[in-house]
Amino acid sequence: MKVTIKALRVNANLSQTEAAEKLNVTPRTLQNWENNITSPTAIQLVNVCRVYGCTLDDISLPVMLANSEDK
């Protein structure tokens, strides 16, 4: 089952500010990821997995991003 970046953060019991600090991004950047306004880079996704203890396969990304990678 794939989960959103927001769900991973909530399950880790972290605020946006705390998570952003651990991910080395601004809280606004994290908020944009969680609201599917922007998407993390591949390197940032690896960091998300490290911080939240998940795999890349666990993360649900916006359909737009997933479709662009198929091309």
C-alpha positions as CSV (number, residue, x, y, z in Angstrom):
1,M,0.0,0.0,0.0
2,K,1.4,3.4,-1.0
3,V,1.2,6.3,1.4
4,T,1.6,10.0,1.1
5,I,4.5,12.0,2.4
6,K,2.1,13.7,4.8
7,A,0.9,10.3,6.1
8,L,4.5,9.3,6.7
9,R,5.2,12.5,8.6
10,V,2.1,12.1,10.7
11,N,3.0,8.4,11.4
12,A,6.4,9.6,12.5
13,N,4.8,11.9,15.0
14,L,6.6,15.0,13.6
15,S,5.3,18.5,13.0
16,Q,6.0,20.0,9.5
17,T,8.7,22.2,11.1
18,E,10.4,19.2,12.8
19,A,10.2,17.1,9.6
20,A,11.5,19.9,7.4
21,E,14.5,20.3,9.7
22,K,15.3,16.6,9.5
23,L,14.8,16.6,5.7
24,N,17.0,19.8,5.4
25,V,14.2,21.7,3.6
26,T,12.0,24.6,4.5
27,P,8.7,24.0,6.1
28,R,7.1,25.6,3.0
29,T,8.9,23.1,0.7
30,L,7.6,20.2,2.8
31,Q,4.1,21.8,2.8
32,N,4.2,22.0,-1.0
33,W,5.2,18.3,-1.3
34,E,2.4,17.3,1.0
35,N,-0.1,19.3,-1.0
36,N,1.2,18.0,-4.3
37,I,2.2,21.5,-5.4
38,T,5.7,20.4,-6.0
39,S,7.5,17.1,-5.8
40,P,10.8,16.2,-4.1
41,T,13.8,15.4,-6.3
42,A,15.1,11.9,-6.4
43,I,17.8,12.7,-3.9
44,Q,15.2,14.4,-1.6
45,L,13.0,11.3,-1.9
46,V,15.9,9.1,-0.7
47,N,16.3,11.4,2.3
48,V,12.5,11.2,2.9
49,C,12.9,7.4,3.0
50,R,15.8,7.6,5.4
51,V,14.0,10.0,7.8
52,Y,10.7,8.2,7.7
53,G,12.0,4.6,7.6
54,C,10.3,3.6,4.4
55,T,11.2,2.6,0.8
56,L,10.7,4.5,-2.4
57,D,8.0,1.9,-3.3
58,D,6.1,2.9,-0.2
59,I,5.6,6.5,-1.3
60,S,2.6,7.7,-3.3
61,L,3.6,10.5,-5.7
62,P,1.3,12.8,-7.7
63,V,0.0,11.1,-10.9
64,M,1.6,13.9,-13.0
65,L,5.1,13.0,-11.7
66,A,4.5,9.3,-12.1
67,N,3.3,9.7,-15.7
68,S,6.3,11.9,-16.6
69,E,8.7,9.2,-15.5
70,D,7.0,6.7,-17.8
71,K,8.1,8.7,-20.9
